[in-house]
Amino acid sequence: MFQHILVPVDGSPTARHAAEAATTLANEIKAKITVIHVVHMYPYTGFGTGFADGQSVYLSAATATANEAIADVREKITSAGVSVEARVVESNVVWRGIVETAQSVGADLIVMGTHGRNKIDRLLLGSVTQRVLSHATVPVMVTHGEE
């Protein structure tokens, strides 16, 4: 059975629901969880000092959001008695950050929501989720939570 579950979170209710499902599963099978938030390293275009300042402000805000999203679920996982690690991952492509992190931490299952914060992604199965499903080398469990 699974021993290490990766749970990507973005602060959305759907991601929190996925974390709850992963926690229940991990508790039953005695697996550990790694929670991640992928900071999208967008190709910021700027000139001179404006470039460095803009990138710095973006990274600061994105890291704060990431830490908040992780803290939200980490506490609940810990209180359920499940071993949990947390990471903020930087990637130019969010789905790739998830897939690469699953490989690097040795996760044998990814549990994630059908969609995240992007309202356009909510029209169908989220584009990040779809890409993870297409590229992951381990099983992916997709949950759907009511918002």
VMD Tcl script that builds the backbone (N, CA, C; Angstrom):
set m [mol new atoms 441]
animate dup $m
set s [atomselect $m all]
$s set {name element resname resid chain x y z} {
  {N N MET 1 A 0.855 -1.179 0.000}
  {CA C MET 1 A 0.000 0.000 0.000}
  {C C MET 1 A 0.900 1.241 0.000}
  {N N PHE 2 A 0.320 2.380 0.016}
  {CA C PHE 2 A 1.066 3.632 -0.068}
  {C C PHE 2 A 1.737 3.964 1.261}
  {N N GLN 3 A 2.938 4.538 1.168}
  {CA C GLN 3 A 3.686 4.901 2.363}
  {C C GLN 3 A 3.926 6.398 2.480}
  {N N HIS 4 A 3.871 7.109 1.346}
  {CA C HIS 4 A 4.191 8.535 1.353}
  {C C HIS 4 A 3.278 9.253 0.364}
  {N N ILE 5 A 2.461 10.148 0.892}
  {CA C ILE 5 A 1.467 10.862 0.083}
  {C C ILE 5 A 1.882 12.317 -0.082}
  {N N LEU 6 A 1.862 12.797 -1.314}
  {CA C LEU 6 A 2.135 14.201 -1.597}
  {C C LEU 6 A 0.808 14.924 -1.786}
  {N N VAL 7 A 0.656 16.059 -1.099}
  {CA C VAL 7 A -0.576 16.844 -1.193}
  {C C VAL 7 A -0.226 18.282 -1.569}
  {N N PRO 8 A -0.452 18.678 -2.823}
  {CA C PRO 8 A -0.255 20.076 -3.200}
  {C C PRO 8 A -1.456 20.907 -2.757}
  {N N VAL 9 A -1.181 22.063 -2.161}
  {CA C VAL 9 A -2.257 22.943 -1.693}
  {C C VAL 9 A -2.042 24.352 -2.221}
  {N N ASP 10 A -3.154 25.070 -2.368}
  {CA C ASP 10 A -3.081 26.454 -2.831}
  {C C ASP 10 A -3.954 27.389 -1.996}
  {N N GLY 11 A -4.496 26.878 -0.904}
  {CA C GLY 11 A -5.342 27.700 -0.051}
  {C C GLY 11 A -6.818 27.628 -0.389}
  {N N SER 12 A -7.176 26.923 -1.448}
  {CA C SER 12 A -8.581 26.835 -1.863}
  {C C SER 12 A -9.319 25.782 -1.034}
  {N N PRO 13 A -10.647 25.897 -0.954}
  {CA C PRO 13 A -11.438 24.868 -0.274}
  {C C PRO 13 A -11.250 23.483 -0.896}
  {N N THR 14 A -11.072 23.431 -2.201}
  {CA C THR 14 A -10.872 22.148 -2.868}
  {C C THR 14 A -9.564 21.498 -2.426}
  {N N ALA 15 A -8.517 22.288 -2.271}
  {CA C ALA 15 A -7.232 21.754 -1.805}
  {C C ALA 15 A -7.332 21.304 -0.349}
  {N N ARG 16 A -8.061 22.053 0.463}
  {CA C ARG 16 A -8.256 21.651 1.868}
  {C C ARG 16 A -9.008 20.327 1.939}
  {N N HIS 17 A -9.988 20.155 1.072}
  {CA C HIS 17 A -10.737 18.898 1.027}
  {C C HIS 17 A -9.808 17.734 0.636}
  {N N ALA 18 A -8.941 17.961 -0.333}
  {CA C ALA 18 A -7.978 16.930 -0.742}
  {C C ALA 18 A -7.052 16.577 0.425}
  {N N ALA 19 A -6.621 17.590 1.177}
  {CA C ALA 19 A -5.754 17.344 2.337}
  {C C ALA 19 A -6.489 16.523 3.397}
  {N N GLU 20 A -7.766 16.794 3.584}
  {CA C GLU 20 A -8.558 16.009 4.541}
  {C C GLU 20 A -8.661 14.550 4.089}
  {N N ALA 21 A -8.911 14.342 2.806}
  {CA C ALA 21 A -9.004 12.979 2.275}
  {C C ALA 21 A -7.667 12.255 2.426}
  {N N ALA 22 A -6.576 12.956 2.144}
  {CA C ALA 22 A -5.243 12.361 2.279}
  {C C ALA 22 A -4.945 12.024 3.734}
  {N N THR 23 A -5.373 12.879 4.638}
  {CA C THR 23 A -5.153 12.648 6.071}
  {C C THR 23 A -5.895 11.400 6.535}
  {N N THR 24 A -7.145 11.267 6.124}
  {CA C THR 24 A -7.930 10.088 6.487}
  {C C THR 24 A -7.267 8.820 5.963}
  {N N LEU 25 A -6.861 8.860 4.702}
  {CA C LEU 25 A -6.197 7.698 4.109}
  {C C LEU 25 A -4.876 7.398 4.821}
  {N N ALA 26 A -4.063 8.429 5.028}
  {CA C ALA 26 A -2.758 8.237 5.673}
  {C C ALA 26 A -2.916 7.665 7.077}
  {N N ASN 27 A -3.917 8.119 7.791}
  {CA C ASN 27 A -4.165 7.625 9.144}
  {C C ASN 27 A -4.513 6.144 9.117}
  {N N GLU 28 A -5.304 5.736 8.142}
  {CA C GLU 28 A -5.719 4.334 8.041}
  {C C GLU 28 A -4.587 3.406 7.617}
  {N N ILE 29 A -3.718 3.877 6.736}
  {CA C ILE 29 A -2.667 2.992 6.208}
  {C C ILE 29 A -1.289 3.291 6.802}
  {N N LYS 30 A -1.253 4.226 7.761}
  {CA C LYS 30 A 0.001 4.594 8.450}
  {C C LYS 30 A 1.046 5.153 7.497}
  {N N ALA 31 A 0.609 6.013 6.602}
  {CA C ALA 31 A 1.510 6.679 5.660}
  {C C ALA 31 A 1.877 8.062 6.183}
  {N N LYS 32 A 2.919 8.633 5.631}
  {CA C LYS 32 A 3.264 10.014 5.971}
  {C C LYS 32 A 2.835 10.911 4.817}
  {N N ILE 33 A 2.739 12.207 5.110}
  {CA C ILE 33 A 2.288 13.179 4.121}
  {C C ILE 33 A 3.332 14.275 3.964}
  {N N THR 34 A 3.561 14.679 2.732}
  {CA C THR 34 A 4.307 15.902 2.448}
  {C C THR 34 A 3.334 16.862 1.782}
  {N N VAL 35 A 3.183 18.033 2.390}
  {CA C VAL 35 A 2.317 19.081 1.855}
  {C C VAL 35 A 3.213 20.089 1.150}
  {N N ILE 36 A 2.820 20.476 -0.060}
  {CA C ILE 36 A 3.596 21.484 -0.784}
  {C C ILE 36 A 2.682 22.573 -1.334}
  {N N HIS 37 A 3.286 23.701 -1.534}
  {CA C HIS 37 A 2.659 24.781 -2.292}
  {C C HIS 37 A 3.698 25.189 -3.330}
  {N N VAL 38 A 3.295 25.196 -4.577}
  {CA C VAL 38 A 4.220 25.571 -5.648}
  {C C VAL 38 A 4.049 27.050 -5.952}
  {N N VAL 39 A 5.129 27.798 -5.781}
  {CA C VAL 39 A 5.151 29.211 -6.141}
  {C C VAL 39 A 5.499 29.284 -7.615}
  {N N HIS 40 A 4.582 29.843 -8.378}
  {CA C HIS 40 A 4.780 29.965 -9.816}
  {C C HIS 40 A 5.788 31.080 -10.086}
  {N N MET 41 A 6.927 30.724 -10.633}
  {CA C MET 41 A 7.975 31.683 -10.955}
  {C C MET 41 A 7.712 32.226 -12.353}
  {N N TYR 42 A 6.754 33.132 -12.409}
  {CA C TYR 42 A 6.354 33.669 -13.706}
  {C C TYR 42 A 7.505 34.441 -14.353}
  {N N PRO 43 A 7.501 34.516 -15.658}
  {CA C PRO 43 A 8.580 35.247 -16.341}
  {C C PRO 43 A 8.350 36.750 -16.237}
  {N N TYR 44 A 8.743 37.317 -15.113}
  {CA C TYR 44 A 8.553 38.744 -14.862}
  {C C TYR 44 A 9.401 39.543 -15.837}
  {N N THR 45 A 8.787 40.495 -16.498}
  {CA C THR 45 A 9.548 41.348 -17.406}
  {C C THR 45 A 9.566 42.760 -16.855}
  {N N GLY 46 A 10.739 43.237 -16.654}
  {CA C GLY 46 A 10.932 44.588 -16.147}
  {C C GLY 46 A 12.308 45.058 -16.552}
  {N N PHE 47 A 12.602 46.288 -16.225}
  {CA C PHE 47 A 13.886 46.845 -16.614}
  {C C PHE 47 A 14.574 47.451 -15.403}
  {N N GLY 48 A 15.882 47.336 -15.376}
  {CA C GLY 48 A 16.694 47.978 -14.352}
  {C C GLY 48 A 16.291 47.561 -12.948}
  {N N THR 49 A 16.272 48.538 -12.048}
  {CA C THR 49 A 15.947 48.243 -10.652}
  {C C THR 49 A 14.490 47.835 -10.507}
  {N N GLY 50 A 13.638 48.255 -11.418}
  {CA C GLY 50 A 12.239 47.854 -11.373}
  {C C GLY 50 A 12.060 46.356 -11.476}
  {N N PHE 51 A 12.919 45.699 -12.232}
  {CA C PHE 51 A 12.843 44.254 -12.370}
  {C C PHE 51 A 13.111 43.577 -11.031}
  {N N ALA 52 A 14.214 43.941 -10.399}
  {CA C ALA 52 A 14.582 43.323 -9.126}
  {C C ALA 52 A 13.539 43.621 -8.056}
  {N N ASP 53 A 13.059 44.853 -7.997}
  {CA C ASP 53 A 12.054 45.225 -7.001}
  {C C ASP 53 A 10.750 44.469 -7.227}
  {N N GLY 54 A 10.305 44.403 -8.480}
  {CA C GLY 54 A 9.054 43.706 -8.796}
  {C C GLY 54 A 9.130 42.229 -8.477}
  {N N GLN 55 A 10.227 41.599 -8.829}
  {CA C GLN 55 A 10.413 40.177 -8.558}
  {C C GLN 55 A 10.454 39.930 -7.056}
  {N N SER 56 A 11.127 40.781 -6.325}
  {CA C SER 56 A 11.233 40.636 -4.871}
  {C C SER 56 A 9.877 40.763 -4.194}
  {N N VAL 57 A 9.095 41.743 -4.603}
  {CA C VAL 57 A 7.759 41.941 -4.031}
  {C C VAL 57 A 6.877 40.733 -4.339}
  {N N TYR 58 A 6.940 40.258 -5.584}
  {CA C TYR 58 A 6.152 39.094 -5.974}
  {C C TYR 58 A 6.532 37.872 -5.144}
  {N N LEU 59 A 7.824 37.582 -5.037}
  {CA C LEU 59 A 8.268 36.405 -4.293}
  {C C LEU 59 A 7.894 36.492 -2.826}
  {N N SER 60 A 7.988 37.658 -2.252}
  {CA C SER 60 A 7.621 37.841 -0.856}
  {C C SER 60 A 6.136 37.544 -0.644}
  {N N ALA 61 A 5.292 38.108 -1.494}
  {CA C ALA 61 A 3.852 37.885 -1.378}
  {C C ALA 61 A 3.496 36.425 -1.656}
  {N N ALA 62 A 4.108 35.835 -2.669}
  {CA C ALA 62 A 3.819 34.443 -3.028}
  {C C ALA 62 A 4.250 33.485 -1.926}
  {N N THR 63 A 5.390 33.750 -1.303}
  {CA C THR 63 A 5.872 32.905 -0.216}
  {C C THR 63 A 4.964 33.022 1.002}
  {N N ALA 64 A 4.489 34.218 1.297}
  {CA C ALA 64 A 3.555 34.408 2.412}
  {C C ALA 64 A 2.262 33.632 2.161}
  {N N THR 65 A 1.753 33.687 0.945}
  {CA C THR 65 A 0.548 32.938 0.584}
  {C C THR 65 A 0.793 31.442 0.709}
  {N N ALA 66 A 1.946 30.995 0.255}
  {CA C ALA 66 A 2.303 29.577 0.327}
  {C C ALA 66 A 2.352 29.103 1.776}
  {N N ASN 67 A 3.024 29.858 2.618}
  {CA C ASN 67 A 3.140 29.474 4.030}
  {C C ASN 67 A 1.778 29.438 4.713}
  {N N GLU 68 A 0.904 30.356 4.355}
  {CA C GLU 68 A -0.440 30.380 4.921}
  {C C GLU 68 A -1.241 29.153 4.492}
  {N N ALA 69 A -1.165 28.815 3.215}
  {CA C ALA 69 A -1.887 27.647 2.703}
  {C C ALA 69 A -1.385 26.364 3.356}
  {N N ILE 70 A -0.085 26.263 3.531}
  {CA C ILE 70 A 0.500 25.071 4.148}
  {C C ILE 70 A 0.127 24.987 5.622}
  {N N ALA 71 A 0.241 26.088 6.343}
  {CA C ALA 71 A -0.067 26.089 7.778}
  {C C ALA 71 A -1.507 25.670 8.030}
  {N N ASP 72 A -2.403 26.086 7.151}
  {CA C ASP 72 A -3.824 25.774 7.285}
  {C C ASP 72 A -4.062 24.266 7.355}
  {N N VAL 73 A -3.407 23.507 6.485}
  {CA C VAL 73 A -3.636 22.059 6.468}
  {C C VAL 73 A -2.657 21.290 7.348}
  {N N ARG 74 A -1.471 21.825 7.530}
  {CA C ARG 74 A -0.463 21.122 8.329}
  {C C ARG 74 A -0.944 20.883 9.758}
  {N N GLU 75 A -1.567 21.882 10.331}
  {CA C GLU 75 A -2.069 21.761 11.703}
  {C C GLU 75 A -3.115 20.659 11.812}
  {N N LYS 76 A -4.008 20.584 10.840}
  {CA C LYS 76 A -5.062 19.567 10.859}
  {C C LYS 76 A -4.476 18.163 10.675}
  {N N ILE 77 A -3.479 18.043 9.832}
  {CA C ILE 77 A -2.843 16.741 9.607}
  {C C ILE 77 A -2.130 16.289 10.874}
  {N N THR 78 A -1.391 17.195 11.482}
  {CA C THR 78 A -0.671 16.884 12.714}
  {C C THR 78 A -1.624 16.488 13.829}
  {N N SER 79 A -2.725 17.238 13.966}
  {CA C SER 79 A -3.683 16.941 15.033}
  {C C SER 79 A -4.376 15.595 14.824}
  {N N ALA 80 A -4.358 15.090 13.594}
  {CA C ALA 80 A -4.926 13.764 13.314}
  {C C ALA 80 A -3.918 12.652 13.608}
  {N N GLY 81 A -2.714 13.035 14.012}
  {CA C GLY 81 A -1.699 12.052 14.365}
  {C C GLY 81 A -0.910 11.512 13.189}
  {N N VAL 82 A -0.928 12.231 12.083}
  {CA C VAL 82 A -0.211 11.794 10.881}
  {C C VAL 82 A 1.087 12.585 10.765}
  {N N SER 83 A 2.162 11.894 10.427}
  {CA C SER 83 A 3.456 12.535 10.219}
  {C C SER 83 A 3.390 13.403 8.966}
  {N N VAL 84 A 3.830 14.664 9.095}
  {CA C VAL 84 A 3.724 15.585 7.969}
  {C C VAL 84 A 4.978 16.444 7.838}
  {N N GLU 85 A 5.394 16.640 6.605}
  {CA C GLU 85 A 6.445 17.586 6.258}
  {C C GLU 85 A 5.823 18.613 5.332}
  {N N ALA 86 A 6.423 19.783 5.273}
  {CA C ALA 86 A 5.880 20.835 4.409}
  {C C ALA 86 A 7.012 21.498 3.642}
  {N N ARG 87 A 6.710 21.901 2.418}
  {CA C ARG 87 A 7.698 22.554 1.570}
  {C C ARG 87 A 7.042 23.610 0.703}
  {N N VAL 88 A 7.772 24.685 0.480}
  {CA C VAL 88 A 7.408 25.653 -0.544}
  {C C VAL 88 A 8.343 25.375 -1.709}
  {N N VAL 89 A 7.766 25.138 -2.875}
  {CA C VAL 89 A 8.528 24.765 -4.064}
  {C C VAL 89 A 8.389 25.877 -5.091}
  {N N GLU 90 A 9.484 26.235 -5.721}
  {CA C GLU 90 A 9.450 27.232 -6.795}
  {C C GLU 90 A 9.580 26.518 -8.133}
  {N N SER 91 A 8.711 26.886 -9.064}
  {CA C SER 91 A 8.761 26.266 -10.389}
  {C C SER 91 A 8.166 27.216 -11.419}
  {N N ASN 92 A 8.699 27.175 -12.624}
  {CA C ASN 92 A 8.130 27.968 -13.712}
  {C C ASN 92 A 6.798 27.410 -14.185}
  {N N VAL 93 A 6.557 26.131 -13.889}
  {CA C VAL 93 A 5.320 25.468 -14.280}
  {C C VAL 93 A 4.804 24.715 -13.053}
  {N N VAL 94 A 3.622 25.054 -12.581}
  {CA C VAL 94 A 3.113 24.501 -11.331}
  {C C VAL 94 A 2.994 22.983 -11.382}
  {N N TRP 95 A 2.411 22.443 -12.436}
  {CA C TRP 95 A 2.236 20.991 -12.482}
  {C C TRP 95 A 3.585 20.275 -12.457}
  {N N ARG 96 A 4.573 20.855 -13.122}
  {CA C ARG 96 A 5.900 20.236 -13.142}
  {C C ARG 96 A 6.524 20.260 -11.746}
  {N N GLY 97 A 6.303 21.338 -11.010}
  {CA C GLY 97 A 6.787 21.413 -9.629}
  {C C GLY 97 A 6.191 20.310 -8.764}
  {N N ILE 98 A 4.916 20.000 -8.988}
  {CA C ILE 98 A 4.254 18.927 -8.237}
  {C C ILE 98 A 4.840 17.574 -8.603}
  {N N VAL 99 A 4.945 17.295 -9.885}
  {CA C VAL 99 A 5.451 16.003 -10.356}
  {C C VAL 99 A 6.907 15.800 -9.921}
  {N N GLU 100 A 7.734 16.818 -10.074}
  {CA C GLU 100 A 9.146 16.701 -9.689}
  {C C GLU 100 A 9.309 16.547 -8.186}
  {N N THR 101 A 8.477 17.224 -7.417}
  {CA C THR 101 A 8.563 17.086 -5.959}
  {C C THR 101 A 8.142 15.686 -5.533}
  {N N ALA 102 A 7.113 15.142 -6.168}
  {CA C ALA 102 A 6.701 13.767 -5.850}
  {C C ALA 102 A 7.868 12.809 -6.049}
  {N N GLN 103 A 8.596 13.003 -7.125}
  {CA C GLN 103 A 9.752 12.140 -7.397}
  {C C GLN 103 A 10.861 12.370 -6.374}
  {N N SER 104 A 11.159 13.635 -6.074}
  {CA C SER 104 A 12.299 13.932 -5.196}
  {C C SER 104 A 12.071 13.517 -3.743}
  {N N VAL 105 A 10.831 13.535 -3.280}
  {CA C VAL 105 A 10.572 13.135 -1.889}
  {C C VAL 105 A 10.226 11.658 -1.780}
  {N N GLY 106 A 10.086 10.988 -2.908}
  {CA C GLY 106 A 9.759 9.564 -2.894}
  {C C GLY 106 A 8.300 9.280 -2.600}
  {N N ALA 107 A 7.423 10.202 -2.968}
  {CA C ALA 107 A 5.991 9.967 -2.766}
  {C C ALA 107 A 5.518 8.864 -3.700}
  {N N ASP 108 A 4.620 8.028 -3.201}
  {CA C ASP 108 A 4.069 6.971 -4.045}
  {C C ASP 108 A 2.584 7.192 -4.345}
  {N N LEU 109 A 2.063 8.359 -3.945}
  {CA C LEU 109 A 0.695 8.759 -4.270}
  {C C LEU 109 A 0.607 10.278 -4.183}
  {N N ILE 110 A -0.114 10.879 -5.116}
  {CA C ILE 110 A -0.414 12.309 -5.070}
  {C C ILE 110 A -1.921 12.429 -4.859}
  {N N VAL 111 A -2.317 13.232 -3.880}
  {CA C VAL 111 A -3.734 13.496 -3.652}
  {C C VAL 111 A -3.957 14.982 -3.849}
  {N N MET 112 A -4.846 15.335 -4.782}
  {CA C MET 112 A -5.089 16.742 -5.062}
  {C C MET 112 A -6.536 16.967 -5.487}
  {N N GLY 113 A -6.951 18.223 -5.426}
  {CA C GLY 113 A -8.302 18.587 -5.804}
  {C C GLY 113 A -8.466 18.689 -7.307}
  {N N THR 114 A -9.725 18.735 -7.725}
  {CA C THR 114 A -10.028 18.822 -9.149}
  {C C THR 114 A -9.600 20.144 -9.749}
  {N N HIS 115 A -9.591 21.170 -8.944}
  {CA C HIS 115 A -9.206 22.499 -9.422}
  {C C HIS 115 A -8.788 23.343 -8.231}
  {N N GLY 116 A -8.137 24.462 -8.537}
  {CA C GLY 116 A -7.659 25.335 -7.481}
  {C C GLY 116 A -8.293 26.697 -7.551}
  {N N ARG 117 A -7.474 27.676 -7.366}
  {CA C ARG 117 A -7.960 29.036 -7.219}
  {C C ARG 117 A -8.354 29.716 -8.521}
  {N N ASN 118 A -7.794 29.299 -9.609}
  {CA C ASN 118 A -8.034 29.964 -10.879}
  {C C ASN 118 A -9.449 29.675 -11.378}
  {N N LYS 119 A -10.275 30.688 -11.493}
  {CA C LYS 119 A -11.677 30.495 -11.871}
  {C C LYS 119 A -11.844 29.917 -13.268}
  {N N ILE 120 A -10.945 30.224 -14.163}
  {CA C ILE 120 A -11.026 29.660 -15.509}
  {C C ILE 120 A -10.823 28.150 -15.441}
  {N N ASP 121 A -9.899 27.694 -14.574}
  {CA C ASP 121 A -9.642 26.264 -14.437}
  {C C ASP 121 A -10.856 25.508 -13.921}
  {N N ARG 122 A -11.779 26.190 -13.272}
  {CA C ARG 122 A -12.933 25.526 -12.686}
  {C C ARG 122 A -13.955 25.082 -13.725}
  {N N LEU 123 A -13.831 25.556 -14.947}
  {CA C LEU 123 A -14.795 25.189 -15.973}
  {C C LEU 123 A -14.752 23.693 -16.271}
  {N N LEU 124 A -13.592 23.133 -16.277}
  {CA C LEU 124 A -13.396 21.705 -16.498}
  {C C LEU 124 A -12.437 21.223 -15.421}
  {N N LEU 125 A -11.973 20.010 -15.556}
  {CA C LEU 125 A -10.947 19.540 -14.645}
  {C C LEU 125 A -9.785 20.510 -14.732}
  {N N GLY 126 A -9.313 21.012 -13.600}
  {CA C GLY 126 A -8.277 22.031 -13.580}
  {C C GLY 126 A -7.083 21.680 -14.447}
  {N N SER 127 A -6.529 22.691 -15.090}
  {CA C SER 127 A -5.418 22.436 -16.000}
  {C C SER 127 A -4.201 21.879 -15.273}
  {N N VAL 128 A -3.949 22.329 -14.045}
  {CA C VAL 128 A -2.823 21.783 -13.276}
  {C C VAL 128 A -3.090 20.318 -12.960}
  {N N THR 129 A -4.286 20.018 -12.490}
  {CA C THR 129 A -4.635 18.634 -12.171}
  {C C THR 129 A -4.527 17.751 -13.407}
  {N N GLN 130 A -5.036 18.235 -14.522}
  {CA C GLN 130 A -4.978 17.462 -15.764}
  {C C GLN 130 A -3.535 17.169 -16.154}
  {N N ARG 131 A -2.669 18.153 -16.019}
  {CA C ARG 131 A -1.259 17.952 -16.369}
  {C C ARG 131 A -0.580 16.982 -15.414}
  {N N VAL 132 A -0.897 17.074 -14.128}
  {CA C VAL 132 A -0.313 16.137 -13.166}
  {C C VAL 132 A -0.772 14.718 -13.509}
  {N N LEU 133 A -2.057 14.553 -13.797}
  {CA C LEU 133 A -2.565 13.238 -14.193}
  {C C LEU 133 A -1.831 12.698 -15.420}
  {N N SER 134 A -1.512 13.566 -16.340}
  {CA C SER 134 A -0.856 13.150 -17.584}
  {C C SER 134 A 0.621 12.840 -17.422}
  {N N HIS 135 A 1.278 13.466 -16.454}
  {CA C HIS 135 A 2.732 13.358 -16.363}
  {C C HIS 135 A 3.274 12.644 -15.122}
  {N N ALA 136 A 2.447 12.422 -14.130}
  {CA C ALA 136 A 2.926 11.786 -12.899}
  {C C ALA 136 A 3.317 10.341 -13.156}
  {N N THR 137 A 4.335 9.896 -12.453}
  {CA C THR 137 A 4.786 8.510 -12.575}
  {C C THR 137 A 4.259 7.655 -11.428}
  {N N VAL 138 A 3.451 8.268 -10.555}
  {CA C VAL 138 A 2.815 7.558 -9.448}
  {C C VAL 138 A 1.306 7.785 -9.560}
  {N N PRO 139 A 0.506 6.973 -8.880}
  {CA C PRO 139 A -0.940 7.181 -8.921}
  {C C PRO 139 A -1.333 8.572 -8.385}
  {N N VAL 140 A -2.414 9.107 -8.947}
  {CA C VAL 140 A -2.943 10.397 -8.520}
  {C C VAL 140 A -4.407 10.184 -8.130}
  {N N MET 141 A -4.735 10.567 -6.901}
  {CA C MET 141 A -6.120 10.520 -6.451}
  {C C MET 141 A -6.664 11.942 -6.506}
  {N N VAL 142 A -7.734 12.127 -7.254}
  {CA C VAL 142 A -8.319 13.448 -7.428}
  {C C VAL 142 A -9.616 13.513 -6.638}
  {N N THR 143 A -9.723 14.531 -5.780}
  {CA C THR 143 A -10.923 14.682 -4.960}
  {C C THR 143 A -11.683 15.919 -5.431}
  {N N HIS 144 A -12.963 15.931 -5.130}
  {CA C HIS 144 A -13.787 17.077 -5.449}
  {C C HIS 144 A -14.501 17.506 -4.185}
  {N N GLY 145 A -14.251 18.729 -3.759}
  {CA C GLY 145 A -14.901 19.240 -2.559}
  {C C GLY 145 A -15.815 20.383 -2.914}
  {N N GLU 146 A -16.898 20.480 -2.201}
  {CA C GLU 146 A -17.834 21.584 -2.436}
  {C C GLU 146 A -17.240 22.871 -1.923}
  {N N GLU 147 A -17.474 23.953 -2.664}
  {CA C GLU 147 A -16.959 25.263 -2.249}
  {C C GLU 147 A -18.066 26.117 -1.740}
}
mol reanalyze $m
mol bondsrecalc $m
mol representation Tube
mol addrep $m
